[in-house]
Amino acid sequence: MSFQLKPKKQTENKTIRFPQDLVNEIEKYIQNKDVTFSRFVIQACEYALENIERDQSKQN
């Protein structure tokens, strides 16, 4: 499954710290795309969780 941008959902504020080099890479990637930094991070986390669940189900 490829990474795909999805529409916005209900949200809650959380404060986290990112390494500056990761922030720079994300901002470079989303430049000229219709997506915010937060939306990108949310979708990346959802993608990671979906794949972790698949990997765990394959191991069982």
MDAnalysis code that builds the backbone (N, CA, C; Angstrom):
import MDAnalysis as mda
import numpy as np

u = mda.Universe.empty(180, n_residues=60, atom_resindex=np.repeat(np.arange(60), 3), trajectory=True)
u.add_TopologyAttr("name", ["N", "CA", "C"] * 60)
u.add_TopologyAttr("resid", np.arange(1, 61))
u.add_TopologyAttr("resname", ["MET", "SER", "PHE", "GLN", "LEU", "LYS", "PRO", "LYS", "LYS", "GLN", "THR", "GLU", "ASN", "LYS", "THR", "ILE", "ARG", "PHE", "PRO", "GLN", "ASP", "LEU", "VAL", "ASN", "GLU", "ILE", "GLU", "LYS", "TYR", "ILE", "GLN", "ASN", "LYS", "ASP", "VAL", "THR", "PHE", "SER", "ARG", "PHE", "VAL", "ILE", "GLN", "ALA", "CYS", "GLU", "TYR", "ALA", "LEU", "GLU", "ASN", "ILE", "GLU", "ARG", "ASP", "GLN", "SER", "LYS", "GLN", "ASN"])
u.atoms.positions = np.array([
    [0.849, -1.188, 0.000],
    [0.000, 0.000, 0.000],
    [0.886, 1.240, 0.000],
    [0.643, 2.161, -0.894],
    [1.438, 3.382, -0.934],
    [0.864, 4.417, 0.029],
    [1.707, 5.350, 0.415],
    [1.307, 6.425, 1.323],
    [0.379, 7.372, 0.577],
    [-0.818, 7.639, 1.122],
    [-1.787, 8.521, 0.486],
    [-2.299, 9.539, 1.488],
    [-2.454, 10.795, 1.047],
    [-2.981, 11.843, 1.902],
    [-4.496, 11.705, 1.990],
    [-5.051, 11.880, 3.206],
    [-6.472, 11.686, 3.452],
    [-7.099, 12.960, 4.017],
    [-8.436, 13.065, 4.014],
    [-9.105, 14.257, 4.560],
    [-8.948, 14.374, 6.079],
    [-9.186, 15.561, 6.582],
    [-9.031, 15.896, 8.001],
    [-10.080, 15.206, 8.864],
    [-9.699, 14.817, 10.099],
    [-10.607, 14.227, 11.091],
    [-10.639, 15.109, 12.337],
    [-11.516, 14.785, 13.292],
    [-11.540, 15.491, 14.567],
    [-10.187, 15.312, 15.248],
    [-9.668, 16.370, 15.884],
    [-8.312, 16.313, 16.431],
    [-8.248, 16.737, 17.896],
    [-7.105, 16.457, 18.509],
    [-6.782, 16.874, 19.873],
    [-5.344, 17.381, 19.850],
    [-5.053, 18.451, 20.571],
    [-3.698, 19.001, 20.595],
    [-2.773, 18.167, 21.464],
    [-1.573, 17.885, 20.937],
    [-0.495, 17.225, 21.676],
    [0.788, 17.972, 21.330],
    [1.683, 18.071, 22.271],
    [2.962, 18.725, 22.012],
    [4.044, 17.657, 21.984],
    [4.771, 17.599, 20.874],
    [5.876, 16.648, 20.745],
    [7.082, 17.367, 20.148],
    [8.242, 16.791, 20.330],
    [9.470, 17.366, 19.771],
    [9.947, 16.495, 18.621],
    [10.394, 17.145, 17.554],
    [10.935, 16.468, 16.388],
    [12.385, 16.875, 16.202],
    [13.227, 15.969, 15.744],
    [14.589, 16.373, 15.368],
    [14.494, 17.371, 14.207],
    [15.319, 18.398, 14.242],
    [15.262, 19.451, 13.230],
    [15.437, 18.910, 11.811],
    [16.308, 17.918, 11.636],
    [16.505, 17.374, 10.291],
    [15.242, 16.684, 9.771],
    [14.468, 16.051, 10.651],
    [13.212, 15.428, 10.246],
    [12.188, 16.488, 9.869],
    [12.098, 17.552, 10.644],
    [11.203, 18.664, 10.330],
    [11.548, 19.220, 8.951],
    [12.816, 19.409, 8.692],
    [13.240, 19.946, 7.399],
    [12.843, 19.021, 6.251],
    [13.027, 17.715, 6.437],
    [12.659, 16.750, 5.394],
    [11.156, 16.755, 5.129],
    [10.366, 16.787, 6.194],
    [8.912, 16.805, 6.046],
    [8.471, 18.083, 5.347],
    [8.981, 19.217, 5.792],
    [8.595, 20.489, 5.179],
    [8.994, 20.540, 3.709],
    [10.129, 19.975, 3.375],
    [10.550, 19.925, 1.971],
    [9.589, 19.044, 1.172],
    [9.197, 17.912, 1.725],
    [8.297, 16.991, 1.033],
    [6.917, 17.608, 0.793],
    [6.369, 18.301, 1.795],
    [5.007, 18.821, 1.678],
    [4.935, 20.160, 0.948],
    [6.085, 20.738, 0.641],
    [6.093, 22.016, -0.073],
    [5.326, 21.880, -1.384],
    [4.474, 22.852, -1.658],
    [3.634, 22.895, -2.863],
    [2.596, 21.769, -2.925],
    [2.317, 21.136, -1.799],
    [1.245, 20.150, -1.716],
    [0.166, 20.728, -0.800],
    [-1.054, 20.318, -0.984],
    [-2.161, 20.835, -0.178],
    [-2.290, 20.026, 1.107],
    [-1.256, 20.088, 1.961],
    [-1.251, 19.354, 3.223],
    [-0.408, 20.118, 4.242],
    [-0.869, 20.103, 5.497],
    [-0.115, 20.761, 6.564],
    [0.891, 19.788, 7.168],
    [1.817, 20.335, 7.934],
    [2.794, 19.515, 8.648],
    [2.068, 18.525, 9.552],
    [1.095, 19.012, 10.307],
    [0.348, 18.144, 11.228],
    [-0.366, 17.025, 10.494],
    [-1.007, 17.349, 9.387],
    [-1.734, 16.332, 8.623],
    [-0.785, 15.262, 8.105],
    [0.384, 15.674, 7.651],
    [1.377, 14.721, 7.168],
    [1.794, 13.775, 8.298],
    [2.094, 14.332, 9.467],
    [2.539, 13.516, 10.600],
    [1.436, 12.556, 11.041],
    [0.205, 13.022, 11.090],
    [-0.916, 12.156, 11.472],
    [-1.031, 10.980, 10.513],
    [-0.981, 11.275, 9.222],
    [-1.107, 10.208, 8.235],
    [0.080, 9.257, 8.274],
    [1.258, 9.762, 8.528],
    [2.432, 8.898, 8.639],
    [2.278, 7.958, 9.838],
    [1.747, 8.465, 10.946],
    [1.515, 7.628, 12.126],
    [0.450, 6.578, 11.848],
    [-0.641, 6.967, 11.181],
    [-1.692, 6.007, 10.836],
    [-1.130, 4.908, 9.928],
    [-0.344, 5.302, 8.963],
    [0.268, 4.337, 8.041],
    [1.170, 3.362, 8.802],
    [1.975, 3.893, 9.726],
    [2.862, 3.043, 10.526],
    [2.062, 2.065, 11.378],
    [1.009, 2.538, 12.021],
    [0.192, 1.664, 12.863],
    [-0.493, 0.570, 12.049],
    [-0.997, 0.914, 10.873],
    [-1.622, -0.092, 10.016],
    [-0.624, -1.178, 9.620],
    [0.585, -0.771, 9.328],
    [1.592, -1.740, 8.913],
    [2.132, -2.560, 10.077],
    [2.198, -1.982, 11.238],
    [2.611, -2.726, 12.430],
    [1.589, -3.826, 12.710],
    [0.295, -3.481, 12.614],
    [-0.759, -4.465, 12.863],
    [-0.686, -5.602, 11.849],
    [-0.429, -5.297, 10.595],
    [-0.295, -6.335, 9.572],
    [0.897, -7.237, 9.857],
    [2.019, -6.616, 10.228],
    [3.219, -7.400, 10.537],
    [2.996, -8.315, 11.727],
    [2.299, -7.809, 12.743],
    [2.028, -8.620, 13.929],
    [1.081, -9.762, 13.597],
    [0.087, -9.532, 12.741],
    [-0.846, -10.603, 12.392],
    [-0.159, -11.683, 11.548],
    [0.834, -11.310, 10.776],
    [1.594, -12.295, 9.983],
    [2.442, -13.171, 10.879],
    [2.903, -12.628, 12.020],
    [3.756, -13.385, 12.931],
    [2.948, -14.385, 13.751],
    [1.653, -14.167, 13.908],
    [0.817, -15.054, 14.738],
    [0.264, -16.208, 13.957],
])
